[in-house]
Amino acid sequence: MRDLSACRLILRRQEGSLCAQHCLNNLLQGEYFSPVELSSIAQQLDEEERMRMAEGGVQTEEYRTFLQQPSGNMDDSGFFSIQVISNALGVWGLEIVLFNSREYQQLRIDPIHEKAFICNYKEHWFTVRKLGQQWFNLNSLLTGPELISDTYLALFLAQLQQEGYSIFVIRGNLPDCEADQILRIMRVEQQQRPKLIGEDEAQRMSVQHASDPGHTADEALLDEDEEELRKALALSRQDMEVEDEEADLRRAIQLSMQGTGDLPQSSSKEQDFTVSLSRL
């Protein structure tokens, strides 16, 4: 069984709040954008907005208020707006379409026929991309890429929407990457799903604090805050421990209710070639 690291599947881990940069580079599968380059795009957008506001008069209250407001395209933590991401992707001839917009939904496109999605929740960005014939969750908060079956993809996106995520469809031709080339001729099987970065340590600290008799009320409240943050980070992969067989079973039940007995084939069990997902 081959190791997926040989397939050159890139997943950049979270550093600071540069999730937009990681999201873009995970999408394009390479070091295409740096924080400096994204900051330059954000500053250009800020200047364009300033010039539009100035058209109404530089002495107006609206213009002076605008100048006093912080940038809406980036901040000191490393966050970048959807406008910055859109402009960055435009360099590669790519565009983004809001997944739940009326125009897109009217197209009735099955998500498995798309190429990639980028998702956002409370200033965190991450990529879901098809490589070869399989889908992967390339969230920089995970310890490695997470395989998503075709059967589960629509359910996964629906779950994200329910949790408050904004989802954007990537349209256009993504640049070639070695991972896509290799995964076109083989399929992978995931033996163990990756965890959130720091998940094991957070659980260990929680148990340690709970057993500490000197644990104060203030420390207990702090632990609750940390636990809430951990839960928020886990939103992007909630319910992903569901086995492919269970997802297939749900779909089979739905099909039977529609009067058809065709059962879906497993997307990860029946394959000629298998490799294991590694921690990148």
N, C-alpha and C positions, 0 to 999 in steps of 0.2 A: 504493500500500500504506500503510494507516494505521498510526500509531504507537500502541502499546498504552498509552502514558501518557495518551492521551485517554480511556481506559476507566477511569481512576481506580483501577487495581489497586494496592493498598497493600502494600509490603513494608518493614518497619522494619528497618534494619541493626543489627547487634549493637553495643551500647554497654555496656562493662563486662561484668558477668555477669547482666544483666537479661534473659536469654533468655526467662524465663517471661512477663514483661510483653510482650516482642515477640511471643511465640507467641500470646498472647491477643488482642492488637491486630491481628495479621495475620489471625487467625481471624475476628474480628468486623469487620475492614476499617475500623478507625477508632481514634481515640485514646480508648478507653473506660476504660483502667486506667493509673494512674500507680504508681510505686514506693511512694508514700505510702499509696495506697489498698490495695495488696496487703500492705504491712507492717501496716496496721490489721487486715486479715483474719487475718494470721498471729498477731498479738498476741492477738486474740480466741480463736483456736484454742488458743494456749498457755495462756490463762487457763482455758479449759474443761478442758484436760487437767490443770491444777494443781488445780482444784476436785474433779475425779474422784479424783485421788491423795489429796487431803486427806480424803476420805470414810473412808479407812482409818486416819486418825489423823495429825495433824501432827507427832507426836513419833516416828513410826516411822522406821527406817533407810531404808526405801524412799522415803519422802517427802523426807527430807533429801538423799538421793542424787539424786532427781528435780530438786530445786531447784538443785543444783550443775551439772546437765547443760545444755549449750547448747540453744537452741531447735531442734526438729526440723522446724520449718515455714519458717524463713528463716535466713540468715546474713549476715555483714557484706559478703560479696561481691555480694549481690543475688539469691542463689538462693532460690526459693520451692518448697515441696513440692507434691505432687499434691493434697493436701488443700486447700491455698490455691487452686489452680487450680480445683478442683471447686466450692468455695464461691463463687468469683468468677463462674463460669459459671452457678451456680444463681440468681444475681441476674437473669439473662436467661432463666430457665426451661429451661436446657440441662443435660444430665447426661452423664457419661462412662461408658463401658462398656469393660472390658478386652477388647481384640480377640481375644486367644488364650484367653479363659476358656472353660470347657466350655459354659456356658450360651449364650454368644454363638455359638460355633462350631456348636452344635446347630441354630441357626437357618438355617445354610447360606446366608447372604446374600452375594451377589456384591459385592465392595467398591465397584464402580462405581455401585451403587445407594445408597450412603451419601452423606452431605453433606460430611463432613470427618473428619480424624484429627489427633490431636496425638501426637507421638513424643518419647521421652526416652532419652538415653544419657549416663551419667556427668554428670548435672546439667545437660545441655543439652536444651532444649525447642525444638521447631519444629512448624509447622503444615503439613498437606497438605489442601488444600481444593478443592472443586468450585465453579467459578464459571461460570455459564451451563451449557454442556454439556461443559466441559473441566476437567481436573484440573491443579493447580499445586502445586509444591513451594515453600512460602513460608518457607524457612529463612533466618533473619536472618544467617547466616554467608555467604550467597551475595550476589553483586553485583546480583542481580535475580531476579525470579520465574522458575521453571523449569517448562516445560510437560511434563506426563506424559500419555502416550497412555492410552486406556482399556485397550488391549491390555497395556501394560506395568505398569499400576497394581498388580495382584496380585503380579507378580514383584518390583516395587519394595518392597512391604510385606513380602514373604517374605524378601527380602535383608536388610532392616532387622532383622527378627526373628532371622535367622541371626547377625547381627553383635552381638546382645545388646540391641537396642532394646526398650523397652516401648511398646506402641502402644495408644491409647485411641480408641474410636469416639465421635464427638459426636452425641448424639441430641437432637432438638428443633428448633425453628424459629429459624434464625439471623436476626439483624436484616438488613433490606434494605440493600443497598449499591449504589452506582452501577456498580461494575465488574460485578456480577452482572447488573444490568439490561441493560447494553450487550452483554455477552457472551452473553446469551440470543438475540440477533438476529444475531450474527456469530461466526465461529470464528477462532482465531488460528493462526499458523504461526511456529515459532521457527527463525530462520536460524542462530543461534549460541547455544549453551548458556552460561549465566552461570558464572563461576568463583568459587572461594572467595575471600573478602575477603583481600587480602594474598598471594594465591597467586603472582602474577607477581613481587612483590617478594621473596618467600621463595626462589623459583627463582633469581632474579638474585643474591641474596646467597650462595646455595649454590654457584653457579658461581664467584663472586668469591673466596670463601674457599678453594675447592678449588684455585684457580690461584695462591693466595698462598703463596710459598715460606716465609714466616715463620709460617705457620699452626701453632700449637702443638698438642700432644696434648690439653691441656685444652679448647682451642677446638674441636677435632675432636669431642670428646665432647659439648660443648654443642650443636654443629651436629646431632649424632645425636639429641639430645633434642628439638631444634626440629623435626627431620624426623619424629620419632615423633608429636609433637603435631599437625603438619600432616596426617599420615596419619589420626590419630584424628578430626580435624575433617572429613576427607573421607569418613568412613564413611557419612554420611547421604546421599551422592550417588554412591557407588561403583557403577560399571557403568551410570551414567545416560547415557553416551556411545553406548550401543547405539542404532542407528537403528530407527525404527518399522517399517521394512520387514523388518528382521531379526527383530524380535519377532513380526511377523505370520507370518513364515516358520516360526518355531518352533511357533506355534499351529496353523498349517496342517498341519504334520507330525503334531502331536498328534491333530488331528481326523481325519487320514487313517488313523492307527493305530486310531481308534475306528470306522472304517468309513464316514466321511462325507467327501464331497468339497467341502463348502461352505467357501470361502475367506473369511477376514475381510476387510472393507474397511478401507483405510487410514484412520486416525482423524485425520490431519492434512494429507494431501495432496489429497484430493478434497473441496473446499469452495467455496461460492459467494463467501464473503468471507474475505480474509486480512489480518492485520495483523502487524506484527513486535513481538516482546517487546523492551522497552527496558530500559535500566539505570536503575532508579528511585532 
